[in-house]
Amino acid sequence: MAVAQEVKLFNRWPFDEVEIRFNALRLLFAISVIRILVFAFDFGCSAVVVMLNC
């Protein structure tokens, strides 16, 4: 029984590693999307300020 549990844990390791990598990729993607949104928001705000000044 204990051996079977150990084998199950051993078989799960590669899957966990892939899952961790996938989560890291998702996190990086989310950060890049947030950066793009913040950049677009800053650009939009500066454009509005320029329009108001004109």
PDB file of N, CA, C and O in Angstrom:
ATOM      1  N   MET A   1       0.843  -1.210   0.000  1.00  0.00           N
ATOM      2  CA  MET A   1       0.000   0.000   0.000  1.00  0.00           C
ATOM      3  C   MET A   1       0.878   1.260   0.000  1.00  0.00           C
ATOM      4  O   MET A   1       0.669   2.174  -0.797  1.00  0.00           O
ATOM      5  N   ALA A   2       1.850   1.290   0.896  1.00  0.00           N
ATOM      6  CA  ALA A   2       2.754   2.444   0.984  1.00  0.00           C
ATOM      7  C   ALA A   2       3.551   2.585  -0.310  1.00  0.00           C
ATOM      8  O   ALA A   2       3.786   3.695  -0.788  1.00  0.00           O
ATOM      9  N   VAL A   3       3.964   1.447  -0.873  1.00  0.00           N
ATOM     10  CA  VAL A   3       4.741   1.468  -2.115  1.00  0.00           C
ATOM     11  C   VAL A   3       3.889   2.053  -3.240  1.00  0.00           C
ATOM     12  O   VAL A   3       4.374   2.844  -4.049  1.00  0.00           O
ATOM     13  N   ALA A   4       2.619   1.658  -3.285  1.00  0.00           N
ATOM     14  CA  ALA A   4       1.719   2.157  -4.330  1.00  0.00           C
ATOM     15  C   ALA A   4       1.566   3.675  -4.220  1.00  0.00           C
ATOM     16  O   ALA A   4       1.547   4.377  -5.231  1.00  0.00           O
ATOM     17  N   GLN A   5       1.455   4.179  -2.984  1.00  0.00           N
ATOM     18  CA  GLN A   5       1.336   5.626  -2.781  1.00  0.00           C
ATOM     19  C   GLN A   5       2.607   6.335  -3.237  1.00  0.00           C
ATOM     20  O   GLN A   5       2.540   7.397  -3.855  1.00  0.00           O
ATOM     21  N   GLU A   6       3.769   5.747  -2.931  1.00  0.00           N
ATOM     22  CA  GLU A   6       5.045   6.340  -3.342  1.00  0.00           C
ATOM     23  C   GLU A   6       5.135   6.393  -4.862  1.00  0.00           C
ATOM     24  O   GLU A   6       5.567   7.394  -5.434  1.00  0.00           O
ATOM     25  N   VAL A   7       4.718   5.292  -5.519  1.00  0.00           N
ATOM     26  CA  VAL A   7       4.757   5.237  -6.983  1.00  0.00           C
ATOM     27  C   VAL A   7       3.829   6.307  -7.559  1.00  0.00           C
ATOM     28  O   VAL A   7       4.168   6.971  -8.539  1.00  0.00           O
ATOM     29  N   LYS A   8       2.651   6.469  -6.940  1.00  0.00           N
ATOM     30  CA  LYS A   8       1.688   7.467  -7.401  1.00  0.00           C
ATOM     31  C   LYS A   8       2.294   8.871  -7.289  1.00  0.00           C
ATOM     32  O   LYS A   8       2.158   9.685  -8.203  1.00  0.00           O
ATOM     33  N   LEU A   9       2.963   9.149  -6.162  1.00  0.00           N
ATOM     34  CA  LEU A   9       3.621  10.442  -5.972  1.00  0.00           C
ATOM     35  C   LEU A   9       4.711  10.635  -7.016  1.00  0.00           C
ATOM     36  O   LEU A   9       4.848  11.712  -7.596  1.00  0.00           O
ATOM     37  N   PHE A  10       5.485   9.575  -7.251  1.00  0.00           N
ATOM     38  CA  PHE A  10       6.586   9.650  -8.216  1.00  0.00           C
ATOM     39  C   PHE A  10       6.041   9.913  -9.619  1.00  0.00           C
ATOM     40  O   PHE A  10       6.631  10.677 -10.383  1.00  0.00           O
ATOM     41  N   ASN A  11       4.925   9.286  -9.952  1.00  0.00           N
ATOM     42  CA  ASN A  11       4.325   9.483 -11.277  1.00  0.00           C
ATOM     43  C   ASN A  11       3.721  10.883 -11.417  1.00  0.00           C
ATOM     44  O   ASN A  11       3.602  11.401 -12.527  1.00  0.00           O
ATOM     45  N   ARG A  12       3.345  11.484 -10.308  1.00  0.00           N
ATOM     46  CA  ARG A  12       2.729  12.816 -10.344  1.00  0.00           C
ATOM     47  C   ARG A  12       3.758  13.917 -10.545  1.00  0.00           C
ATOM     48  O   ARG A  12       3.404  14.998 -11.017  1.00  0.00           O
ATOM     49  N   TRP A  13       5.013  13.682 -10.204  1.00  0.00           N
ATOM     50  CA  TRP A  13       6.025  14.749 -10.234  1.00  0.00           C
ATOM     51  C   TRP A  13       6.129  15.488 -11.566  1.00  0.00           C
ATOM     52  O   TRP A  13       6.064  16.717 -11.574  1.00  0.00           O
ATOM     53  N   PRO A  14       6.287  14.793 -12.686  1.00  0.00           N
ATOM     54  CA  PRO A  14       6.425  15.520 -13.962  1.00  0.00           C
ATOM     55  C   PRO A  14       5.196  16.380 -14.250  1.00  0.00           C
ATOM     56  O   PRO A  14       5.310  17.496 -14.757  1.00  0.00           O
ATOM     57  N   PHE A  15       4.026  15.846 -13.920  1.00  0.00           N
ATOM     58  CA  PHE A  15       2.778  16.583 -14.134  1.00  0.00           C
ATOM     59  C   PHE A  15       2.785  17.870 -13.314  1.00  0.00           C
ATOM     60  O   PHE A  15       2.407  18.932 -13.810  1.00  0.00           O
ATOM     61  N   ASP A  16       3.222  17.770 -12.043  1.00  0.00           N
ATOM     62  CA  ASP A  16       3.286  18.945 -11.182  1.00  0.00           C
ATOM     63  C   ASP A  16       4.249  19.974 -11.756  1.00  0.00           C
ATOM     64  O   ASP A  16       3.970  21.173 -11.733  1.00  0.00           O
ATOM     65  N   GLU A  17       5.386  19.503 -12.275  1.00  0.00           N
ATOM     66  CA  GLU A  17       6.380  20.414 -12.846  1.00  0.00           C
ATOM     67  C   GLU A  17       5.785  21.159 -14.039  1.00  0.00           C
ATOM     68  O   GLU A  17       5.972  22.368 -14.180  1.00  0.00           O
ATOM     69  N   VAL A  18       5.069  20.432 -14.896  1.00  0.00           N
ATOM     70  CA  VAL A  18       4.427  21.049 -16.066  1.00  0.00           C
ATOM     71  C   VAL A  18       3.378  22.055 -15.604  1.00  0.00           C
ATOM     72  O   VAL A  18       3.259  23.143 -16.166  1.00  0.00           O
ATOM     73  N   GLU A  19       2.614  21.680 -14.568  1.00  0.00           N
ATOM     74  CA  GLU A  19       1.573  22.562 -14.038  1.00  0.00           C
ATOM     75  C   GLU A  19       2.198  23.851 -13.502  1.00  0.00           C
ATOM     76  O   GLU A  19       1.678  24.943 -13.729  1.00  0.00           O
ATOM     77  N   ILE A  20       3.313  23.713 -12.790  1.00  0.00           N
ATOM     78  CA  ILE A  20       4.010  24.881 -12.240  1.00  0.00           C
ATOM     79  C   ILE A  20       4.494  25.779 -13.375  1.00  0.00           C
ATOM     80  O   ILE A  20       4.348  26.999 -13.311  1.00  0.00           O
ATOM     81  N   ARG A  21       5.068  25.176 -14.408  1.00  0.00           N
ATOM     82  CA  ARG A  21       5.537  25.953 -15.560  1.00  0.00           C
ATOM     83  C   ARG A  21       4.376  26.664 -16.232  1.00  0.00           C
ATOM     84  O   ARG A  21       4.491  27.831 -16.605  1.00  0.00           O
ATOM     85  N   PHE A  22       3.248  25.961 -16.390  1.00  0.00           N
ATOM     86  CA  PHE A  22       2.070  26.541 -17.034  1.00  0.00           C
ATOM     87  C   PHE A  22       1.554  27.727 -16.228  1.00  0.00           C
ATOM     88  O   PHE A  22       1.198  28.763 -16.791  1.00  0.00           O
ATOM     89  N   ASN A  23       1.515  27.570 -14.892  1.00  0.00           N
ATOM     90  CA  ASN A  23       1.066  28.666 -14.030  1.00  0.00           C
ATOM     91  C   ASN A  23       2.013  29.851 -14.125  1.00  0.00           C
ATOM     92  O   ASN A  23       1.569  30.999 -14.122  1.00  0.00           O
ATOM     93  N   ALA A  24       3.320  29.586 -14.211  1.00  0.00           N
ATOM     94  CA  ALA A  24       4.306  30.660 -14.345  1.00  0.00           C
ATOM     95  C   ALA A  24       4.093  31.402 -15.666  1.00  0.00           C
ATOM     96  O   ALA A  24       4.172  32.629 -15.715  1.00  0.00           O
ATOM     97  N   LEU A  25       3.822  30.647 -16.737  1.00  0.00           N
ATOM     98  CA  LEU A  25       3.568  31.266 -18.043  1.00  0.00           C
ATOM     99  C   LEU A  25       2.306  32.121 -17.997  1.00  0.00           C
ATOM    100  O   LEU A  25       2.272  33.224 -18.542  1.00  0.00           O
ATOM    101  N   ARG A  26       1.267  31.600 -17.339  1.00  0.00           N
ATOM    102  CA  ARG A  26       0.020  32.360 -17.220  1.00  0.00           C
ATOM    103  C   ARG A  26       0.247  33.649 -16.439  1.00  0.00           C
ATOM    104  O   ARG A  26      -0.298  34.699 -16.779  1.00  0.00           O
ATOM    105  N   LEU A  27       1.069  33.555 -15.376  1.00  0.00           N
ATOM    106  CA  LEU A  27       1.378  34.726 -14.561  1.00  0.00           C
ATOM    107  C   LEU A  27       2.123  35.767 -15.391  1.00  0.00           C
ATOM    108  O   LEU A  27       1.805  36.955 -15.334  1.00  0.00           O
ATOM    109  N   LEU A  28       3.121  35.317 -16.167  1.00  0.00           N
ATOM    110  CA  LEU A  28       3.881  36.230 -17.031  1.00  0.00           C
ATOM    111  C   LEU A  28       2.957  36.889 -18.052  1.00  0.00           C
ATOM    112  O   LEU A  28       3.058  38.089 -18.310  1.00  0.00           O
ATOM    113  N   PHE A  29       2.052  36.091 -18.631  1.00  0.00           N
ATOM    114  CA  PHE A  29       1.106  36.613 -19.620  1.00  0.00           C
ATOM    115  C   PHE A  29       0.203  37.673 -18.987  1.00  0.00           C
ATOM    116  O   PHE A  29      -0.040  38.726 -19.576  1.00  0.00           O
ATOM    117  N   ALA A  30      -0.292  37.381 -17.773  1.00  0.00           N
ATOM    118  CA  ALA A  30      -1.157  38.330 -17.068  1.00  0.00           C
ATOM    119  C   ALA A  30      -0.409  39.630 -16.787  1.00  0.00           C
ATOM    120  O   ALA A  30      -0.966  40.715 -16.952  1.00  0.00           O
ATOM    121  N   ILE A  31       0.859  39.523 -16.360  1.00  0.00           N
ATOM    122  CA  ILE A  31       1.662  40.712 -16.069  1.00  0.00           C
ATOM    123  C   ILE A  31       1.852  41.545 -17.328  1.00  0.00           C
ATOM    124  O   ILE A  31       1.738  42.770 -17.284  1.00  0.00           O
ATOM    125  N   SER A  32       2.141  40.888 -18.457  1.00  0.00           N
ATOM    126  CA  SER A  32       2.351  41.621 -19.711  1.00  0.00           C
ATOM    127  C   SER A  32       1.053  42.299 -20.155  1.00  0.00           C
ATOM    128  O   SER A  32       1.083  43.427 -20.647  1.00  0.00           O
ATOM    129  N   VAL A  33      -0.080  41.624 -19.986  1.00  0.00           N
ATOM    130  CA  VAL A  33      -1.375  42.219 -20.357  1.00  0.00           C
ATOM    131  C   VAL A  33      -1.645  43.449 -19.491  1.00  0.00           C
ATOM    132  O   VAL A  33      -2.085  44.484 -19.992  1.00  0.00           O
ATOM    133  N   ILE A  34      -1.375  43.328 -18.178  1.00  0.00           N
ATOM    134  CA  ILE A  34      -1.586  44.457 -17.264  1.00  0.00           C
ATOM    135  C   ILE A  34      -0.687  45.624 -17.659  1.00  0.00           C
ATOM    136  O   ILE A  34      -1.117  46.777 -17.645  1.00  0.00           O
ATOM    137  N   ARG A  35       0.570  45.318 -18.013  1.00  0.00           N
ATOM    138  CA  ARG A  35       1.500  46.372 -18.447  1.00  0.00           C
ATOM    139  C   ARG A  35       0.958  47.095 -19.675  1.00  0.00           C
ATOM    140  O   ARG A  35       0.993  48.324 -19.744  1.00  0.00           O
ATOM    141  N   ILE A  36       0.454  46.324 -20.650  1.00  0.00           N
ATOM    142  CA  ILE A  36      -0.091  46.920 -21.880  1.00  0.00           C
ATOM    143  C   ILE A  36      -1.298  47.799 -21.545  1.00  0.00           C
ATOM    144  O   ILE A  36      -1.438  48.897 -22.082  1.00  0.00           O
ATOM    145  N   LEU A  37      -2.175  47.308 -20.649  1.00  0.00           N
ATOM    146  CA  LEU A  37      -3.352  48.084 -20.261  1.00  0.00           C
ATOM    147  C   LEU A  37      -2.950  49.377 -19.567  1.00  0.00           C
ATOM    148  O   LEU A  37      -3.510  50.438 -19.842  1.00  0.00           O
ATOM    149  N   VAL A  38      -1.968  49.285 -18.658  1.00  0.00           N
ATOM    150  CA  VAL A  38      -1.503  50.478 -17.937  1.00  0.00           C
ATOM    151  C   VAL A  38      -0.892  51.474 -18.915  1.00  0.00           C
ATOM    152  O   VAL A  38      -1.139  52.676 -18.823  1.00  0.00           O
ATOM    153  N   PHE A  39      -0.086  50.964 -19.861  1.00  0.00           N
ATOM    154  CA  PHE A  39       0.532  51.834 -20.869  1.00  0.00           C
ATOM    155  C   PHE A  39      -0.551  52.528 -21.701  1.00  0.00           C
ATOM    156  O   PHE A  39      -0.482  53.734 -21.938  1.00  0.00           O
ATOM    157  N   ALA A  40      -1.558  51.753 -22.145  1.00  0.00           N
ATOM    158  CA  ALA A  40      -2.641  52.310 -22.959  1.00  0.00           C
ATOM    159  C   ALA A  40      -3.419  53.352 -22.153  1.00  0.00           C
ATOM    160  O   ALA A  40      -3.800  54.395 -22.684  1.00  0.00           O
ATOM    161  N   PHE A  41      -3.653  53.066 -20.875  1.00  0.00           N
ATOM    162  CA  PHE A  41      -4.384  53.994 -20.005  1.00  0.00           C
ATOM    163  C   PHE A  41      -3.591  55.289 -19.840  1.00  0.00           C
ATOM    164  O   PHE A  41      -4.154  56.379 -19.945  1.00  0.00           O
ATOM    165  N   ASP A  42      -2.280  55.173 -19.581  1.00  0.00           N
ATOM    166  CA  ASP A  42      -1.424  56.359 -19.442  1.00  0.00           C
ATOM    167  C   ASP A  42      -1.434  57.170 -20.731  1.00  0.00           C
ATOM    168  O   ASP A  42      -1.562  58.394 -20.701  1.00  0.00           O
ATOM    169  N   PHE A  43      -1.299  56.485 -21.864  1.00  0.00           N
ATOM    170  CA  PHE A  43      -1.283  57.154 -23.168  1.00  0.00           C
ATOM    171  C   PHE A  43      -2.608  57.875 -23.402  1.00  0.00           C
ATOM    172  O   PHE A  43      -2.633  59.022 -23.848  1.00  0.00           O
ATOM    173  N   GLY A  44      -3.718  57.184 -23.091  1.00  0.00           N
ATOM    174  CA  GLY A  44      -5.049  57.775 -23.256  1.00  0.00           C
ATOM    175  C   GLY A  44      -5.224  59.003 -22.375  1.00  0.00           C
ATOM    176  O   GLY A  44      -5.766  60.015 -22.819  1.00  0.00           O
ATOM    177  N   CYS A  45      -4.765  58.921 -21.117  1.00  0.00           N
ATOM    178  CA  CYS A  45      -4.888  60.050 -20.193  1.00  0.00           C
ATOM    179  C   CYS A  45      -4.082  61.241 -20.690  1.00  0.00           C
ATOM    180  O   CYS A  45      -4.567  62.372 -20.662  1.00  0.00           O
ATOM    181  N   SER A  46      -2.855  60.998 -21.143  1.00  0.00           N
ATOM    182  CA  SER A  46      -2.020  62.100 -21.639  1.00  0.00           C
ATOM    183  C   SER A  46      -2.655  62.716 -22.889  1.00  0.00           C
ATOM    184  O   SER A  46      -2.604  63.932 -23.072  1.00  0.00           O
ATOM    185  N   ALA A  47      -3.251  61.888 -23.747  1.00  0.00           N
ATOM    186  CA  ALA A  47      -3.911  62.399 -24.954  1.00  0.00           C
ATOM    187  C   ALA A  47      -5.100  63.278 -24.565  1.00  0.00           C
ATOM    188  O   ALA A  47      -5.317  64.331 -25.164  1.00  0.00           O
ATOM    189  N   VAL A  48      -5.875  62.843 -23.558  1.00  0.00           N
ATOM    190  CA  VAL A  48      -7.031  63.627 -23.092  1.00  0.00           C
ATOM    191  C   VAL A  48      -6.557  64.956 -22.513  1.00  0.00           C
ATOM    192  O   VAL A  48      -7.163  65.999 -22.760  1.00  0.00           O
ATOM    193  N   VAL A  49      -5.462  64.916 -21.736  1.00  0.00           N
ATOM    194  CA  VAL A  49      -4.920  66.146 -21.138  1.00  0.00           C
ATOM    195  C   VAL A  49      -4.488  67.113 -22.235  1.00  0.00           C
ATOM    196  O   VAL A  49      -4.758  68.311 -22.149  1.00  0.00           O
ATOM    197  N   VAL A  50      -3.817  66.598 -23.267  1.00  0.00           N
ATOM    198  CA  VAL A  50      -3.378  67.441 -24.391  1.00  0.00           C
ATOM    199  C   VAL A  50      -4.591  68.050 -25.087  1.00  0.00           C
ATOM    200  O   VAL A  50      -4.581  69.230 -25.438  1.00  0.00           O
ATOM    201  N   MET A  51      -5.639  67.245 -25.288  1.00  0.00           N
ATOM    202  CA  MET A  51      -6.853  67.744 -25.947  1.00  0.00           C
ATOM    203  C   MET A  51      -7.511  68.835 -25.100  1.00  0.00           C
ATOM    204  O   MET A  51      -7.976  69.838 -25.641  1.00  0.00           O
ATOM    205  N   LEU A  52      -7.556  68.650 -23.779  1.00  0.00           N
ATOM    206  CA  LEU A  52      -8.162  69.644 -22.892  1.00  0.00           C
ATOM    207  C   LEU A  52      -7.342  70.935 -22.895  1.00  0.00           C
ATOM    208  O   LEU A  52      -7.901  72.031 -22.868  1.00  0.00           O
ATOM    209  N   ASN A  53      -6.022  70.798 -22.929  1.00  0.00           N
ATOM    210  CA  ASN A  53      -5.154  71.984 -22.955  1.00  0.00           C
ATOM    211  C   ASN A  53      -5.339  72.759 -24.250  1.00  0.00           C
ATOM    212  O   ASN A  53      -5.273  73.988 -24.258  1.00  0.00           O
ATOM    213  N   CYS A  54      -5.572  72.040 -25.351  1.00  0.00           N
ATOM    214  CA  CYS A  54      -5.798  72.716 -26.632  1.00  0.00           C
ATOM    215  C   CYS A  54      -7.173  73.375 -26.599  1.00  0.00           C
ATOM    216  O   CYS A  54      -7.579  74.005 -27.575  1.00  0.00           O
TER     217      CYS A  54
END
